[in-house]
């Protein structure tokens, strides 16, 4: 079940952050940047990152009545990429300052970069010291 109060709270947080950094929006736009960012967050939270499902849901429920079509929505979201990164850094800094945490836990679980057939062409991790045996799948990965 989708939580309406969570979506509304998410929109308010995003909108307040954009207002706090004095983000400029063109007066001719139909859908605000806050609505675009909130729709992207809804896609991650409830639709497994599927932007089109979230876009249709937000229009259908009336959260964003003037929702953009798929292509224009993706272009707007990509244009906001740098803004999103700076918002995440600012939000992370604020949460860290509020919590007072000075220690972090990193997950050291290995992630496969390439399969055995592609090891020779792998440009990210070169050298035998990056190659490891994945015992459950009975193969080598880097």
MODAQUI-V558673 format. One record per backbone hydrogen bond with DSSP energy under -0.5 kcal/mol. CO is the residue of the C=O (numbers start at 1). NH is the residue of the N-H. E is the energy in kcal/mol with one decimal. If there is no record, write none. Layout:
# MODAQUI-V558673
co->CO nh->NH e->E
co->CO nh->NH e->E
This chain:
# MODAQUI-V558673
co->2 nh->4 e->-0.8
co->3 nh->7 e->-1.6
co->4 nh->8 e->-2.5
co->5 nh->9 e->-2.4
co->6 nh->10 e->-2.3
co->7 nh->11 e->-2.3
co->8 nh->12 e->-2.4
co->9 nh->13 e->-2.4
co->10 nh->14 e->-2.4
co->11 nh->15 e->-2.9
co->12 nh->16 e->-2.6
co->13 nh->17 e->-2.3
co->14 nh->18 e->-2.3
co->15 nh->19 e->-2.3
co->16 nh->20 e->-2.3
co->17 nh->21 e->-1.5
co->18 nh->23 e->-2.7
co->19 nh->22 e->-1.1
co->26 nh->29 e->-1.2
co->32 nh->36 e->-1.8
co->33 nh->37 e->-2.6
co->34 nh->38 e->-2.4
co->35 nh->39 e->-2.1
co->36 nh->40 e->-1.9
co->37 nh->41 e->-2.2
co->38 nh->42 e->-2.5
co->39 nh->43 e->-2.1
co->40 nh->44 e->-1.6
co->41 nh->45 e->-2.8
co->42 nh->46 e->-2.7
co->42 nh->47 e->-0.7
co->43 nh->47 e->-1.1
co->43 nh->49 e->-3.2
co->43 nh->50 e->-0.6
co->47 nh->50 e->-1.5
co->49 nh->51 e->-1.1
co->50 nh->54 e->-1.7
co->51 nh->55 e->-2.7
co->52 nh->56 e->-2.4
co->53 nh->57 e->-2.4
co->54 nh->58 e->-2.8
co->55 nh->59 e->-1.6
co->56 nh->60 e->-2.7
co->57 nh->61 e->-2.7
co->58 nh->63 e->-1.3
co->58 nh->64 e->-2.0
co->59 nh->62 e->-0.6
co->64 nh->67 e->-1.1
co->69 nh->73 e->-2.5
co->70 nh->74 e->-2.2
co->71 nh->75 e->-2.1
co->72 nh->76 e->-2.4
co->73 nh->77 e->-2.5
co->74 nh->78 e->-2.4
co->75 nh->79 e->-2.0
co->76 nh->80 e->-1.3
co->78 nh->81 e->-1.3
co->80 nh->84 e->-2.5
co->81 nh->85 e->-2.0
co->82 nh->86 e->-2.1
co->83 nh->87 e->-2.4
co->84 nh->88 e->-2.5
co->85 nh->89 e->-2.2
co->86 nh->90 e->-2.3
co->87 nh->91 e->-3.0
co->88 nh->92 e->-2.8
co->89 nh->93 e->-2.3
co->90 nh->94 e->-2.5
co->91 nh->95 e->-2.7
co->92 nh->96 e->-2.2
co->93 nh->97 e->-2.5
co->94 nh->98 e->-2.3
co->95 nh->99 e->-2.4
co->96 nh->100 e->-2.1
co->96 nh->101 e->-0.7
co->104 nh->106 e->-0.5
co->106 nh->108 e->-0.6
co->114 nh->142 e->-1.8
co->115 nh->118 e->-1.2
co->115 nh->119 e->-0.5
co->116 nh->119 e->-0.8
co->118 nh->121 e->-0.8
co->118 nh->122 e->-0.8
co->119 nh->122 e->-0.7
co->124 nh->126 e->-0.6
co->127 nh->130 e->-1.1
co->128 nh->131 e->-1.2
co->132 nh->141 e->-3.1
co->133 nh->135 e->-1.0
co->134 nh->137 e->-0.8
co->134 nh->138 e->-0.7
co->134 nh->139 e->-1.6
co->139 nh->134 e->-3.7
co->140 nh->116 e->-0.5
co->141 nh->132 e->-3.4
